[in-house]
Amino acid sequence: MPVISLPDVEWIDLVGPMEGVEMVAWDMVGEPPRGDEIAFVVPPYFASTEWERLRLLPGLRVVQLLTAGYDNVLSALPAGVQLANAAGVHDASTAELAVTLTLSSLRGIPEFVAAQGRSQWLPLGLRSSLADKKVLILGYGGIGAAIARRLSGFEVSLTAVAPRARVGDELVDRVHGVDELPALLPEHDVVIVIVPLSDATTGLVGRDFLASMRDGALLVNVSRGKVVDTQALLEATSTGRIRAALDVTDPEPLPVDHPLWQAPGVLISPHVGGVSSAFVPRAVALLREQIAAFAGGRPLRNVVNAG
């Protein structure tokens, strides 16, 4: 009977008993219980994981992440081990935050919060609305489509961009290729970035990208901090030419004395895109499906490294 490790007893209770497998709790910090027998590992979601400890498991065959991102795991993955991510689990949470950051920045919510702390009633002023804006979503996978679905009710014009051009869906007429960005960026008021971190996307949002954005445009990053060149962003926001709403930064966590905290027109949340009440039920459903497939000898979903 294969042994499955879950981060703690609470996760074991959430997943519940499943036929054909045995579950043990392992947070990947201490010594693994039944280390010689563990074949399927679910690492912790919140904690800083010591990935090299995967090499303590001679019978390991699958690592199932609770995150969509996996760039930090690949270098420590033992040979012959499958890696699956949690694609789909964070779509709702991250899409909600992308829309929240967009609306908050456009409507001046950070200023209102700061004024409330001073017990100050701000004078009436015209604020930007999301309605009638042209919104570009860079990274049109599951989360990108979830963002588009939520934005479709806001009376916006949507443009989707992916690595390669393809036909559209019920939300967008077509999906543009990333090579079209130089022509697309100057035409849009809001650019939402939701791409995976890779060699191709590291620093993608750099000086040329930011210079191509129209004056007064808003950049929303809910992907990875290293996708955006922080120094280039500081230069672009320092003049007030563009604004930014960031759930991720480079470096991260952002040091207390980092100039990005004080950059004009920049709203920062502490990488909480996937952390909401929507996460747990979707994660549990995925784990049950994946564990059942593994126990039954069937292919897994979301395999990002076939081992």
N, C-alpha and C positions, 0 to 999 in steps of 0.2 A: 504494500500500500504506500503510495508516494506521500512524502511529508512536505507540507506547505508551511512556510514561515510568514506570519503577518506581524505588523509592527508592535502590537500589544494585545492584551486580552480583550480590550474594548473592540478592536477590529475583528477579532475572532467571533465575539458575540454578535456583531453587526452582520457579518457574512453568514453566520449560523452554520449548523452542521451540514456537511455535504457528503454524499455517498461516494465511497471509493478513495477518500483522502483522509489524512490526519493533519491537524493544524497545531502549530506551536507558535509561541510569541517570541519574537527576536527583534530588538531595536537596532541591530547592526552596530552596537557599541560594545556590549559584553561578549563573552564567548557564546557561540551559537549552540543552543540545545540540540542534541541529536545531529550535530554538524555533519557526520558522515552520511546521514540519510536525507538531508534536506535537498529537494530537487527543484523547488519553485519558491522564489523569494519575492515578497512584496516589501520594498524598503519603506521607511517612514516618509511621510509627506513633508512635515514641518521641520524636522530636525536636520541638522547638518550631518550628512551621512558619510561614514568612513567606507568608501567604495572598495578600497583594497581588501576589506574583510570578506568580500565575495570569494576570494581565493582560498578561504578556509573551508570551502564546501566542495569536496571532491566529486560529489554526485550532482552538482548543480546543473540544471538544464534550461531553466527559464528565470529571467528577472522581469517582473511586471511592475512598471512604475505607476505611481499615482499622479505623475505630472505629464504634461504634454511634451515639455522640453526634455531632451536626453543628451545634449551635447557634453555635459559634465560626467557622463557615465561611460562613454564608449572606450576611453583610454584604459579604464580599470576592468573592463568586462573580460572574464576569462575566455579563452578560445573554446569554441563549440557551444557557447551559451546563447540562447535566443534572448533578445531584448524587445519588449513590447511597451509602448507608451500608453498614456491615458487619453488618447485622442477622443474627443466627444464629451469627456467628463466635465471639462471646464468651459465648454462653449457658452452655456447660459450665463455663468458668473462673469466671465471675461467680457462677453458682449455687453452685459449690463453696465460694467464699469466703464467700458469705452464710451458708451452713450452718456453715462453720468459725468465723466471727465469733460466730454465735449460740451454738454449743456452747462456745466458748472463754469467752465472757462468763458464761454460765450456770454452767459447771462450775468457774470460778475459775482458769483457766489463767494469766492475767497474774500473779496472786498467787503461783502455784507457780513461775513463771519468775523473778520477783523474789526469792523465797525461795531458789531454787537459786543465784542469784548471791551470796547471803549464806551459802551452805552451811548453810541452816537447814531442818530438818525440821518442817513446820507440824503443829500438833495436829489430830487428826481432827475434822472438822466436817461437818454435813449441807449438801450443796450442791444447788442447783436442777438438776433433770433436764429435758431437753427433752421426754421422754415425758409425756403427759397435758396438755401445754400447748396453749392456744388461740393459733394463729398467724395473723396477718392479713398478707397480701401485698398491698401497695399498688402497683399497676402490674402488671396481669396480661397482659403481652405474651409474647414468646418467652422472655425471661429469667425473668419471673415464673412462667411455667409450668414452666420448667426447675428453678427453686427448689422449687416445689410437688412436682414429681416426686421430687426427692431427699428432701424432708421426709416424703413419704408413708410411708416405711418406719420413721419414728421414733415411731409411735403418738401422733401429734398430731391436733388438730382444725384443719382448714385453712379459711380464709375468703379469698376473692379479691375485690379491688376494682379497678375500671377507671373510666375517665371516665364511661361509661354502663353501666347494668345490661344484662345479656344472659344467655342460657342458659349453663349450665356445660359441663363436659367430663368426661372419665373421672377427673379429679382432684378436681373440686369440683362440687357440685350446681348452683350458680348463681354468676354473677359479679355482685357488687353494684356499684351506681353510687357515685361519689365523694361524692354528696350524702348518702349513708347513713353516712358516717364518724362524725358525732357520736354516733350510736346504737351503732355497732360498736366504737369504740375502747375504751370502758370495760369491754368484755367479753373483751378479749384480753390475753394475757401477753407476747406478742412481736409487734412490728410491724416488718415488713421493707419498706423503701421502695426501689422500683426503677422510678421514673418518669423520662421524659425531662425535661430542663430546658426550660421555656417560660415565657411570661408567666403562665400559669395555675398552674404548679407552683413558681415562685420564691417562697420563703417559705411554702410550703404547710404545712410542719411548723413552726408558730409557737406562740405562747403558748396559744391556745385548743386547738389540736391536742394539745399536750403536757399541758395541764391535763385533757383528756378521757381520757388514758391512765390505766389503773388503777395504784394504788400498787404499786411493785416491778416494773413492766413494763420490758421491754427494747426500745429502739429500735435497729434495724439499718439503716444507710443505705449502700447500694451503688449509688446513682444519681448525683447531682451534689451538690456541697457546698451550693450556693445554694438547694436545695430545703428545707433546714433553716435556720431562723433561729438563728444561733449564739448570740446573746445570750440568747434564750429558752431554748435548750438548757442553757447554763451555769446559768441560774437554776433550771431544773427538776432538774438533776443535783446542784447544790450542797447540797441538803438530803438527797440520797440517795433521793428519792421514786421516781425512775426511773433506769435505767442506759442506756448507749448504746454501740454498737459501730459504728465509722465507718470506711469505706474512703475516704470523701471528706469534705472540710471546706471551710468558707468562713471565711477565705481559704485558698488552697492554692498552693504548699506552706504548711503551718502554720508561722508564725514561731516561733523557738526560745523566745521569752518569752511565747507566747500562753497564756492561762489554761486553754484546753481541754486542754493536755497534762497538767495536774495535777488536772483535774476528777475528783471521786470517781466511781468506777463507769464510767469512760469508757475504752474500748479503741479504739486508733487504728492503722489500717494505712495505708501511704502510696499510696493509689489504685492498687492492684495487682490489682483485680478481674479484668481481662481478660488480665493478663500471666502466662501459664503455658505449659507445653509443649503444651497443647491448642490454643493460638491458631494456631500456624503451619500445621499441616495443614488446618485449617478455612479459614484465610485464603487459602491457595494454591488450594484447591478453588473458593472463590468467585471469585477472580481469573481462573482459567481459564474458568469458566463465563461471567463477564461479558465478558471479552475476546473469547471465541468468539462471543457474542451480538452484540457491537458489530461485529466483523469481518463477521458474516453478515447485518447489518442487522436483527437481531431485537430485541425490547424487552428492556431490562435489568431485573433484579430490584432490589428495595430502593430504588427511585427516591423520594427525599424532596423533590426540587425538580426539576420537569420542564423548567426553563429557558424 
